[in-house]
Amino acid sequence: MSNIENKKNSKRSAKEWEEEVNRWRASGLPMEAYCRQHELTSHRLGYYKRKQDAIKEVETASFAQVSLEPSPASEGLNLRLPSGHIIDGISKDNLAVVSALVGALS
């Protein structure tokens, strides 16, 4: 590689390297062969390829939708009091009653 070509490649912008990576991918050539043909250093093209891959990975990441269904064995919360009493099936619908019961048992 000539000094002129080497300087030209080192002064490319990230956008220009991104376009070069796209041209390499479209060529179907192995990276080493493409770089020899175009007088590029494979480590620099490889750097921008990895950078581009990382960006695409982040862009395609997503959250999966999850739905929670209560299991038949779990009918609300359970509360074990210091006295040994256990209150099963606590839910938002019976919270006032449970609160009164805890108050009476404490």
MOPAC internal coordinates of N, CA, C and O (Angstrom, degrees):
PM7 1SCF
backbone

  N    0.0000 0     0.00 0     0.00 0    0    0    0
  C    1.4516 1     0.00 0     0.00 0    1    0    0
  C    1.5217 1   107.13 1     0.00 0    2    1    0
  O    1.2310 1   120.34 1   -45.16 1    3    2    1
  N    1.3160 1   116.95 1   134.84 1    3    2    1
  C    1.4573 1   120.55 1  -179.55 1    5    3    2
  C    1.5177 1   110.05 1   -77.18 1    6    5    3
  O    1.2310 1   121.05 1   -20.51 1    7    6    5
  N    1.3477 1   115.60 1   159.49 1    7    6    5
  C    1.4685 1   120.33 1   177.78 1    9    7    6
  C    1.5147 1   111.45 1   -61.39 1   10    9    7
  O    1.2310 1   120.58 1   142.43 1   11   10    9
  N    1.3387 1   116.50 1   -37.57 1   11   10    9
  C    1.4688 1   120.09 1  -179.82 1   13   11   10
  C    1.5267 1   109.89 1   -63.17 1   14   13   11
  O    1.2310 1   120.54 1   133.01 1   15   14   13
  N    1.3291 1   116.58 1   -46.99 1   15   14   13
  C    1.4607 1   120.58 1   179.92 1   17   15   14
  C    1.5244 1   110.24 1   -64.48 1   18   17   15
  O    1.2310 1   120.34 1   139.71 1   19   18   17
  N    1.3368 1   116.96 1   -40.29 1   19   18   17
  C    1.4599 1   121.48 1   179.79 1   21   19   18
  C    1.5266 1   110.42 1   -62.09 1   22   21   19
  O    1.2310 1   119.74 1   135.93 1   23   22   21
  N    1.3096 1   118.10 1   -44.07 1   23   22   21
  C    1.4677 1   121.53 1   178.79 1   25   23   22
  C    1.5352 1   110.09 1   -65.40 1   26   25   23
  O    1.2310 1   121.00 1   138.60 1   27   26   25
  N    1.3278 1   115.70 1   -41.40 1   27   26   25
  C    1.4663 1   120.03 1   179.80 1   29   27   26
  C    1.5329 1   110.19 1   -60.04 1   30   29   27
  O    1.2310 1   120.00 1   136.52 1   31   30   29
  N    1.3271 1   117.60 1   -43.48 1   31   30   29
  C    1.4628 1   121.30 1  -179.05 1   33   31   30
  C    1.5145 1   111.81 1   -69.22 1   34   33   31
  O    1.2310 1   119.71 1   143.92 1   35   34   33
  N    1.3080 1   118.15 1   -36.08 1   35   34   33
  C    1.4625 1   120.22 1  -177.51 1   37   35   34
  C    1.5176 1   111.57 1   -73.04 1   38   37   35
  O    1.2310 1   119.86 1   160.89 1   39   38   37
  N    1.3481 1   117.87 1   -19.11 1   39   38   37
  C    1.4613 1   120.80 1  -178.97 1   41   39   38
  C    1.5253 1   112.64 1   -96.63 1   42   41   39
  O    1.2310 1   120.07 1  -173.19 1   43   42   41
  N    1.3004 1   117.48 1     6.81 1   43   42   41
  C    1.4661 1   120.06 1   178.72 1   45   43   42
  C    1.5209 1   109.72 1   -69.03 1   46   45   43
  O    1.2310 1   121.66 1   -32.23 1   47   46   45
  N    1.3202 1   114.42 1   147.77 1   47   46   45
  C    1.4700 1   119.38 1   176.56 1   49   47   46
  C    1.5298 1   108.94 1   -80.22 1   50   49   47
  O    1.2310 1   121.28 1   -13.81 1   51   50   49
  N    1.3135 1   115.15 1   166.19 1   51   50   49
  C    1.4613 1   120.20 1   177.81 1   53   51   50
  C    1.5315 1   110.20 1   -59.94 1   54   53   51
  O    1.2310 1   120.67 1   141.98 1   55   54   53
  N    1.3209 1   116.33 1   -38.02 1   55   54   53
  C    1.4696 1   120.88 1   179.24 1   57   55   54
  C    1.5390 1   110.52 1   -63.11 1   58   57   55
  O    1.2310 1   120.78 1   138.40 1   59   58   57
  N    1.3338 1   116.12 1   -41.60 1   59   58   57
  C    1.4723 1   119.95 1   178.69 1   61   59   58
  C    1.5268 1   110.66 1   -64.26 1   62   61   59
  O    1.2310 1   120.40 1   140.89 1   63   62   61
  N    1.3255 1   116.85 1   -39.11 1   63   62   61
  C    1.4604 1   119.86 1   177.86 1   65   63   62
  C    1.5225 1   110.89 1   -68.09 1   66   65   63
  O    1.2310 1   120.41 1   143.82 1   67   66   65
  N    1.3291 1   116.83 1   -36.18 1   67   66   65
  C    1.4619 1   120.43 1   176.86 1   69   67   66
  C    1.5293 1   109.58 1   -61.07 1   70   69   67
  O    1.2310 1   120.72 1   137.59 1   71   70   69
  N    1.3264 1   116.23 1   -42.41 1   71   70   69
  C    1.4616 1   120.24 1   178.40 1   73   71   70
  C    1.5266 1   110.89 1   -65.97 1   74   73   71
  O    1.2310 1   120.43 1   143.05 1   75   74   73
  N    1.3421 1   116.79 1   -36.95 1   75   74   73
  C    1.4690 1   121.21 1   178.32 1   77   75   74
  C    1.5291 1   109.95 1   -65.01 1   78   77   75
  O    1.2310 1   120.39 1   138.78 1   79   78   77
  N    1.3245 1   116.86 1   -41.22 1   79   78   77
  C    1.4669 1   120.63 1   177.13 1   81   79   78
  C    1.5207 1   109.52 1   -61.00 1   82   81   79
  O    1.2310 1   120.24 1   137.25 1   83   82   81
  N    1.3187 1   117.15 1   -42.75 1   83   82   81
  C    1.4717 1   120.64 1   178.52 1   85   83   82
  C    1.5249 1   111.27 1   -62.59 1   86   85   83
  O    1.2310 1   120.36 1   139.21 1   87   86   85
  N    1.3393 1   116.91 1   -40.79 1   87   86   85
  C    1.4732 1   119.96 1   177.90 1   89   87   86
  C    1.5266 1   110.35 1   -64.57 1   90   89   87
  O    1.2310 1   120.18 1   138.88 1   91   90   89
  N    1.3492 1   117.27 1   -41.12 1   91   90   89
  C    1.4611 1   120.72 1   178.26 1   93   91   90
  C    1.5302 1   110.10 1   -61.68 1   94   93   91
  O    1.2310 1   120.51 1   133.08 1   95   94   93
  N    1.3458 1   116.63 1   -46.92 1   95   94   93
  C    1.4679 1   119.75 1  -179.87 1   97   95   94
  C    1.5321 1   110.52 1   -58.99 1   98   97   95
  O    1.2310 1   120.52 1   137.66 1   99   98   97
  N    1.3290 1   116.61 1   -42.34 1   99   98   97
  C    1.4676 1   120.88 1  -178.47 1  101   99   98
  C    1.5277 1   111.54 1   -68.29 1  102  101   99
  O    1.2310 1   120.18 1   154.14 1  103  102  101
  N    1.3324 1   117.27 1   -25.86 1  103  102  101
  C    1.4638 1   120.42 1  -177.28 1  105  103  102
  C    1.5194 1   112.65 1   -70.08 1  106  105  103
  O    1.2310 1   120.09 1   151.42 1  107  106  105
  N    1.3161 1   117.43 1   -28.58 1  107  106  105
  C    1.4583 1   120.61 1  -177.75 1  109  107  106
  C    1.5173 1   113.40 1    78.04 1  110  109  107
  O    1.2310 1   120.22 1  -178.73 1  111  110  109
  N    1.3159 1   117.19 1     1.27 1  111  110  109
  C    1.4682 1   120.91 1  -179.97 1  113  111  110
  C    1.5208 1   111.08 1   -82.87 1  114  113  111
  O    1.2310 1   120.58 1   -26.71 1  115  114  113
  N    1.3358 1   116.49 1   153.29 1  115  114  113
  C    1.4570 1   118.44 1   169.39 1  117  115  114
  C    1.5386 1   108.78 1   -61.71 1  118  117  115
  O    1.2310 1   120.28 1   -30.22 1  119  118  117
  N    1.3199 1   117.07 1   149.78 1  119  118  117
  C    1.4578 1   120.94 1  -175.61 1  121  119  118
  C    1.5295 1   112.14 1   -55.76 1  122  121  119
  O    1.2310 1   120.49 1   135.74 1  123  122  121
  N    1.3287 1   116.68 1   -44.26 1  123  122  121
  C    1.4782 1   120.10 1  -178.73 1  125  123  122
  C    1.5323 1   111.11 1   -59.41 1  126  125  123
  O    1.2310 1   120.13 1   135.62 1  127  126  125
  N    1.3244 1   117.36 1   -44.38 1  127  126  125
  C    1.4689 1   121.51 1  -178.90 1  129  127  126
  C    1.5269 1   110.40 1   -65.70 1  130  129  127
  O    1.2310 1   120.63 1   136.37 1  131  130  129
  N    1.3228 1   116.40 1   -43.63 1  131  130  129
  C    1.4660 1   120.53 1   179.13 1  133  131  130
  C    1.5307 1   110.26 1   -60.53 1  134  133  131
  O    1.2310 1   121.19 1   134.91 1  135  134  133
  N    1.3196 1   115.34 1   -45.09 1  135  134  133
  C    1.4635 1   119.58 1  -178.45 1  137  135  134
  C    1.5284 1   111.52 1   -64.53 1  138  137  135
  O    1.2310 1   120.13 1   141.09 1  139  138  137
  N    1.3363 1   117.36 1   -38.91 1  139  138  137
  C    1.4695 1   119.60 1   177.18 1  141  139  138
  C    1.5243 1   110.41 1   -63.08 1  142  141  139
  O    1.2310 1   120.73 1   135.88 1  143  142  141
  N    1.3378 1   116.21 1   -44.12 1  143  142  141
  C    1.4730 1   120.69 1  -178.96 1  145  143  142
  C    1.5152 1   111.93 1   -62.42 1  146  145  143
  O    1.2310 1   120.57 1   143.97 1  147  146  145
  N    1.3373 1   116.52 1   -36.03 1  147  146  145
  C    1.4641 1   120.67 1  -173.71 1  149  147  146
  C    1.5257 1   113.06 1  -106.59 1  150  149  147
  O    1.2310 1   121.33 1  -167.83 1  151  150  149
  N    1.3291 1   115.06 1    12.17 1  151  150  149
  C    1.4642 1   122.12 1   178.72 1  153  151  150
  C    1.5269 1   112.23 1    51.59 1  154  153  151
  O    1.2310 1   121.70 1  -128.10 1  155  154  153
  N    1.3161 1   114.35 1    51.90 1  155  154  153
  C    1.4624 1   121.80 1   178.27 1  157  155  154
  C    1.5191 1   108.81 1  -115.64 1  158  157  155
  O    1.2310 1   120.74 1   -22.06 1  159  158  157
  N    1.3120 1   116.19 1   157.94 1  159  158  157
  C    1.4590 1   119.62 1   173.48 1  161  159  158
  C    1.5278 1   107.78 1   -90.19 1  162  161  159
  O    1.2310 1   121.04 1   -49.66 1  163  162  161
  N    1.3183 1   115.61 1   130.34 1  163  162  161
  C    1.4630 1   119.66 1  -175.66 1  165  163  162
  C    1.5260 1   111.77 1   -66.74 1  166  165  163
  O    1.2310 1   120.07 1   149.46 1  167  166  165
  N    1.3392 1   117.47 1   -30.54 1  167  166  165
  C    1.4663 1   117.65 1  -179.53 1  169  167  166
  C    1.5289 1   111.00 1   -67.77 1  170  169  167
  O    1.2310 1   120.14 1   146.03 1  171  170  169
  N    1.3224 1   117.33 1   -33.97 1  171  170  169
  C    1.4698 1   118.96 1   179.08 1  173  171  170
  C    1.5291 1   110.68 1   -73.04 1  174  173  171
  O    1.2310 1   120.24 1   136.45 1  175  174  173
  N    1.3275 1   117.14 1   -43.55 1  175  174  173
  C    1.4615 1   120.22 1   177.62 1  177  175  174
  C    1.5301 1   109.57 1   -63.32 1  178  177  175
  O    1.2310 1   120.58 1   140.34 1  179  178  177
  N    1.3213 1   116.50 1   -39.66 1  179  178  177
  C    1.4631 1   121.24 1   177.64 1  181  179  178
  C    1.5198 1   112.06 1   -62.85 1  182  181  179
  O    1.2310 1   120.78 1   141.46 1  183  182  181
  N    1.3329 1   116.11 1   -38.54 1  183  182  181
  C    1.4766 1   120.70 1   177.99 1  185  183  182
  C    1.5298 1   109.95 1   -59.91 1  186  185  183
  O    1.2310 1   120.25 1   131.59 1  187  186  185
  N    1.3227 1   117.13 1   -48.41 1  187  186  185
  C    1.4649 1   120.22 1  -178.47 1  189  187  186
  C    1.5322 1   111.90 1   -72.14 1  190  189  187
  O    1.2310 1   120.02 1   151.89 1  191  190  189
  N    1.3171 1   117.57 1   -28.11 1  191  190  189
  C    1.4662 1   120.47 1   173.82 1  193  191  190
  C    1.5294 1   109.65 1   -64.73 1  194  193  191
  O    1.2310 1   120.25 1   132.38 1  195  194  193
  N    1.3361 1   117.14 1   -47.62 1  195  194  193
  C    1.4730 1   120.49 1   179.20 1  197  195  194
  C    1.5241 1   110.75 1   -62.65 1  198  197  195
  O    1.2310 1   120.83 1   140.67 1  199  198  197
  N    1.3206 1   116.01 1   -39.33 1  199  198  197
  C    1.4609 1   120.27 1   178.82 1  201  199  198
  C    1.5288 1   110.28 1   -63.36 1  202  201  199
  O    1.2310 1   120.60 1   135.18 1  203  202  201
  N    1.3188 1   116.45 1   -44.82 1  203  202  201
  C    1.4673 1   121.68 1   178.99 1  205  203  202
  C    1.5259 1   110.48 1   -64.03 1  206  205  203
  O    1.2310 1   120.06 1   138.71 1  207  206  205
  N    1.3270 1   117.50 1   -41.29 1  207  206  205
  C    1.4697 1   121.21 1   178.72 1  209  207  206
  C    1.5224 1   110.93 1   -62.98 1  210  209  207
  O    1.2310 1   120.23 1   139.30 1  211  210  209
  N    1.3332 1   117.16 1   -40.70 1  211  210  209
  C    1.4637 1   121.22 1  -179.67 1  213  211  210
  C    1.5240 1   110.59 1   -64.71 1  214  213  211
  O    1.2310 1   120.44 1   139.32 1  215  214  213
  N    1.3233 1   116.77 1   -40.68 1  215  214  213
  C    1.4657 1   120.76 1   179.40 1  217  215  214
  C    1.5293 1   109.62 1   -64.81 1  218  217  215
  O    1.2310 1   120.33 1   135.89 1  219  218  217
  N    1.3390 1   116.97 1   -44.11 1  219  218  217
  C    1.4693 1   120.35 1  -179.85 1  221  219  218
  C    1.5242 1   110.61 1   -64.03 1  222  221  219
  O    1.2310 1   120.39 1   143.51 1  223  222  221
  N    1.3262 1   116.86 1   -36.49 1  223  222  221
  C    1.4670 1   120.44 1   179.17 1  225  223  222
  C    1.5268 1   110.40 1   -63.75 1  226  225  223
  O    1.2310 1   120.48 1   137.55 1  227  226  225
  N    1.3246 1   116.68 1   -42.45 1  227  226  225
  C    1.4645 1   120.57 1   178.83 1  229  227  226
  C    1.5193 1   110.39 1   -67.08 1  230  229  227
  O    1.2310 1   120.43 1   139.00 1  231  230  229
  N    1.3299 1   116.78 1   -41.00 1  231  230  229
  C    1.4636 1   120.57 1  -178.65 1  233  231  230
  C    1.5197 1   112.42 1   -65.41 1  234  233  231
  O    1.2310 1   120.15 1   149.99 1  235  234  233
  N    1.3334 1   117.32 1   -30.01 1  235  234  233
  C    1.4530 1   119.80 1  -177.52 1  237  235  234
  C    1.5272 1   113.05 1   -94.19 1  238  237  235
  O    1.2310 1   120.23 1   175.29 1  239  238  237
  N    1.3164 1   117.17 1    -4.71 1  239  238  237
  C    1.4648 1   120.08 1   178.42 1  241  239  238
  C    1.5267 1   109.19 1   -68.22 1  242  241  239
  O    1.2310 1   121.05 1   -36.12 1  243  242  241
  N    1.3064 1   115.59 1   143.88 1  243  242  241
  C    1.4573 1   119.10 1   179.21 1  245  243  242
  C    1.5214 1   109.62 1  -152.71 1  246  245  243
  O    1.2310 1   121.47 1   -10.55 1  247  246  245
  N    1.2993 1   114.80 1   169.45 1  247  246  245
  C    1.4521 1   121.37 1   176.77 1  249  247  246
  C    1.5209 1   108.49 1   -94.56 1  250  249  247
  O    1.2310 1   120.96 1   -35.02 1  251  250  249
  N    1.2966 1   115.77 1   144.98 1  251  250  249
  C    1.4553 1   120.69 1   175.22 1  253  251  250
  C    1.5202 1   108.43 1   -92.33 1  254  253  251
  O    1.2310 1   120.82 1   -39.30 1  255  254  253
  N    1.3192 1   116.04 1   140.70 1  255  254  253
  C    1.4488 1   119.77 1   177.81 1  257  255  254
  C    1.5270 1   108.47 1   -77.18 1  258  257  255
  O    1.2310 1   121.38 1   -47.31 1  259  258  257
  N    1.3118 1   114.96 1   132.69 1  259  258  257
  C    1.4574 1   121.38 1  -178.49 1  261  259  258
  C    1.5148 1   108.58 1  -124.79 1  262  261  259
  O    1.2310 1   120.88 1   -44.01 1  263  262  261
  N    1.2988 1   115.91 1   135.99 1  263  262  261
  C    1.4590 1   118.79 1   173.92 1  265  263  262
  C    1.5269 1   107.18 1  -118.65 1  266  265  263
  O    1.2310 1   121.13 1   -44.54 1  267  266  265
  N    1.3090 1   115.44 1   135.46 1  267  266  265
  C    1.4509 1   121.24 1  -179.44 1  269  267  266
  C    1.5179 1   109.23 1  -103.64 1  270  269  267
  O    1.2310 1   121.45 1   -50.41 1  271  270  269
  N    1.2867 1   114.84 1   129.59 1  271  270  269
  C    1.4510 1   120.36 1   176.70 1  273  271  270
  C    1.5185 1   107.33 1  -122.01 1  274  273  271
  O    1.2310 1   120.58 1   -45.58 1  275  274  273
  N    1.3202 1   116.50 1   134.42 1  275  274  273
  C    1.4626 1   117.96 1   179.68 1  277  275  274
  C    1.5197 1   110.43 1   -64.49 1  278  277  275
  O    1.2310 1   120.96 1   -39.41 1  279  278  277
  N    1.3039 1   115.77 1   140.59 1  279  278  277
  C    1.4584 1   119.11 1   177.22 1  281  279  278
  C    1.5236 1   108.48 1   -81.17 1  282  281  279
  O    1.2310 1   120.02 1   -27.52 1  283  282  281
  N    1.3069 1   117.57 1   152.48 1  283  282  281
  C    1.4709 1   120.36 1  -178.19 1  285  283  282
  C    1.5320 1   112.40 1   -58.71 1  286  285  283
  O    1.2310 1   120.38 1   149.61 1  287  286  285
  N    1.3225 1   116.89 1   -30.39 1  287  286  285
  C    1.4613 1   119.79 1  -178.48 1  289  287  286
  C    1.5174 1   111.65 1   -75.47 1  290  289  287
  O    1.2310 1   120.05 1   162.12 1  291  290  289
  N    1.3203 1   117.50 1   -17.88 1  291  290  289
  C    1.4591 1   120.42 1  -175.85 1  293  291  290
  C    1.5239 1   109.81 1  -110.75 1  294  293  291
  O    1.2310 1   120.61 1   -80.01 1  295  294  293
  N    1.3018 1   116.45 1    99.99 1  295  294  293
  C    1.4587 1   121.58 1   177.79 1  297  295  294
  C    1.5176 1   109.13 1  -106.80 1  298  297  295
  O    1.2310 1   119.72 1  -113.00 1  299  298  297
  N    1.3090 1   118.14 1    67.00 1  299  298  297
  C    1.4575 1   122.46 1  -179.95 1  301  299  298
  C    1.5214 1   111.60 1    94.58 1  302  301  299
  O    1.2310 1   121.43 1     8.72 1  303  302  301
  N    1.3115 1   114.87 1  -171.28 1  303  302  301
  C    1.4567 1   121.53 1  -178.90 1  305  303  302
  C    1.5162 1   111.58 1   -85.62 1  306  305  303
  O    1.2310 1   121.14 1   -20.49 1  307  306  305
  N    1.3214 1   115.43 1   159.51 1  307  306  305
  C    1.4564 1   122.18 1   174.50 1  309  307  306
  C    1.5179 1   108.03 1  -117.98 1  310  309  307
  O    1.2310 1   120.70 1   -36.40 1  311  310  309
  N    1.2980 1   116.26 1   143.60 1  311  310  309
  C    1.4623 1   121.68 1   179.46 1  313  311  310
  C    1.5230 1   108.60 1  -129.72 1  314  313  311
  O    1.2310 1   120.41 1   -55.01 1  315  314  313
  N    1.3290 1   116.83 1   124.99 1  315  314  313
  C    1.4583 1   121.89 1   176.34 1  317  315  314
  C    1.5198 1   107.43 1  -107.13 1  318  317  315
  O    1.2310 1   120.50 1   -61.21 1  319  318  317
  N    1.2965 1   116.65 1   118.79 1  319  318  317
  C    1.4678 1   122.18 1  -178.69 1  321  319  318
  C    1.5277 1   110.23 1   -85.58 1  322  321  319
  O    1.2310 1   120.35 1   -24.67 1  323  322  321
  N    1.3381 1   116.94 1   155.33 1  323  322  321
  C    1.4705 1   119.47 1   178.59 1  325  323  322
  C    1.5324 1   112.80 1   -56.08 1  326  325  323
  O    1.2310 1   120.14 1   154.63 1  327  326  325
  N    1.3192 1   117.33 1   -25.37 1  327  326  325
  C    1.4725 1   121.03 1   179.96 1  329  327  326
  C    1.5284 1   112.08 1   -74.62 1  330  329  327
  O    1.2310 1   120.65 1   170.44 1  331  330  329
  N    1.3391 1   116.36 1    -9.56 1  331  330  329
  C    1.4535 1   120.26 1  -178.12 1  333  331  330
  C    1.5078 1   113.59 1   100.67 1  334  333  331
  O    1.2310 1   119.94 1   168.19 1  335  334  333
  N    1.3138 1   117.71 1   -11.81 1  335  334  333
  C    1.4608 1   121.01 1   177.65 1  337  335  334
  C    1.5346 1   109.48 1   -67.76 1  338  337  335
  O    1.2310 1   120.97 1   -35.79 1  339  338  337
  N    1.3151 1   115.76 1   144.21 1  339  338  337
  C    1.4693 1   121.61 1   177.80 1  341  339  338
  C    1.5209 1   107.92 1  -122.12 1  342  341  339
  O    1.2310 1   121.16 1   -49.51 1  343  342  341
  N    1.3155 1   115.38 1   130.49 1  343  342  341
  C    1.4692 1   120.98 1   176.03 1  345  343  342
  C    1.5265 1   106.35 1  -111.80 1  346  345  343
  O    1.2310 1   120.37 1   -61.63 1  347  346  345
  N    1.3168 1   116.90 1   118.37 1  347  346  345
  C    1.4693 1   123.19 1  -179.65 1  349  347  346
  C    1.5178 1   110.63 1  -103.56 1  350  349  347
  O    1.2310 1   121.07 1   -23.59 1  351  350  349
  N    1.3129 1   115.55 1   156.41 1  351  350  349
  C    1.4574 1   121.30 1   171.87 1  353  351  350
  C    1.5139 1   114.95 1    75.87 1  354  353  351
  O    1.2310 1   120.15 1  -148.15 1  355  354  353
  N    1.3228 1   117.32 1    31.85 1  355  354  353
  C    1.4673 1   120.22 1   178.99 1  357  355  354
  C    1.5271 1   108.60 1   -73.97 1  358  357  355
  O    1.2310 1   121.08 1   -50.73 1  359  358  357
  N    1.3291 1   115.54 1   129.27 1  359  358  357
  C    1.4645 1   120.72 1   176.91 1  361  359  358
  C    1.5222 1   108.50 1  -140.95 1  362  361  359
  O    1.2310 1   120.48 1    -4.82 1  363  362  361
  N    1.3121 1   116.68 1   175.18 1  363  362  361
  C    1.4676 1   119.82 1   179.32 1  365  363  362
  C    1.5286 1   111.31 1   -65.45 1  366  365  363
  O    1.2310 1   120.60 1   156.55 1  367  366  365
  N    1.3351 1   116.46 1   -23.45 1  367  366  365
  C    1.4627 1   120.58 1  -178.96 1  369  367  366
  C    1.5370 1   112.82 1   -73.63 1  370  369  367
  O    1.2310 1   120.33 1   152.85 1  371  370  369
  N    1.3420 1   116.98 1   -27.15 1  371  370  369
  C    1.4666 1   118.95 1  -177.02 1  373  371  370
  C    1.5331 1   113.04 1  -118.94 1  374  373  371
  O    1.2310 1   120.76 1  -160.85 1  375  374  373
  N    1.3078 1   116.16 1    19.15 1  375  374  373
  C    1.4626 1   120.96 1  -175.94 1  377  375  374
  C    1.5289 1   112.33 1   -62.14 1  378  377  375
  O    1.2310 1   119.36 1   141.96 1  379  378  377
  N    1.3208 1   118.83 1   -38.04 1  379  378  377
  C    1.4683 1   121.41 1   179.94 1  381  379  378
  C    1.5336 1   110.29 1   -64.49 1  382  381  379
  O    1.2310 1   120.56 1   138.80 1  383  382  381
  N    1.3242 1   116.54 1   -41.20 1  383  382  381
  C    1.4621 1   120.56 1   179.45 1  385  383  382
  C    1.5264 1   110.25 1   -67.12 1  386  385  383
  O    1.2310 1   120.38 1   137.29 1  387  386  385
  N    1.3368 1   116.88 1   -42.71 1  387  386  385
  C    1.4613 1   120.90 1   179.69 1  389  387  386
  C    1.5199 1   110.03 1   -63.53 1  390  389  387
  O    1.2310 1   120.54 1   138.48 1  391  390  389
  N    1.3234 1   116.57 1   -41.52 1  391  390  389
  C    1.4680 1   120.76 1   178.71 1  393  391  390
  C    1.5182 1   110.79 1   -60.00 1  394  393  391
  O    1.2310 1   119.83 1   135.59 1  395  394  393
  N    1.3222 1   117.93 1   -44.41 1  395  394  393
  C    1.4662 1   122.38 1   178.34 1  397  395  394
  C    1.5267 1   111.10 1   -64.75 1  398  397  395
  O    1.2310 1   120.40 1   140.55 1  399  398  397
  N    1.3262 1   116.85 1   -39.45 1  399  398  397
  C    1.4565 1   122.52 1   179.22 1  401  399  398
  C    1.5225 1   111.50 1   -65.48 1  402  401  399
  O    1.2310 1   120.47 1   136.22 1  403  402  401
  N    1.3195 1   116.70 1   -43.78 1  403  402  401
  C    1.4724 1   121.30 1   177.32 1  405  403  402
  C    1.5140 1   109.61 1   -62.17 1  406  405  403
  O    1.2310 1   120.55 1   138.01 1  407  406  405
  N    1.3111 1   116.56 1   -41.99 1  407  406  405
  C    1.4568 1   120.38 1   178.02 1  409  407  406
  C    1.5274 1   111.82 1   -60.89 1  410  409  407
  O    1.2310 1   120.55 1   139.78 1  411  410  409
  N    1.3122 1   116.56 1   -40.22 1  411  410  409
  C    1.4712 1   121.34 1  -179.25 1  413  411  410
  C    1.5211 1   111.36 1   -72.38 1  414  413  411
  O    1.2310 1   119.93 1   146.48 1  415  414  413
  N    1.3323 1   117.75 1   -33.52 1  415  414  413
  C    1.4622 1   120.54 1  -177.92 1  417  415  414
  C    1.5365 1   113.40 1   -84.62 1  418  417  415
  O    1.2310 1   120.18 1   164.79 1  419  418  417
  N    1.3032 1   117.26 1   -15.21 1  419  418  417
  C    1.4718 1   119.86 1  -176.86 1  421  419  418
  C    1.5143 1   112.08 1   -82.52 1  422  421  419
  O    1.2310 1   120.10 1   180.00 1  423  422  421

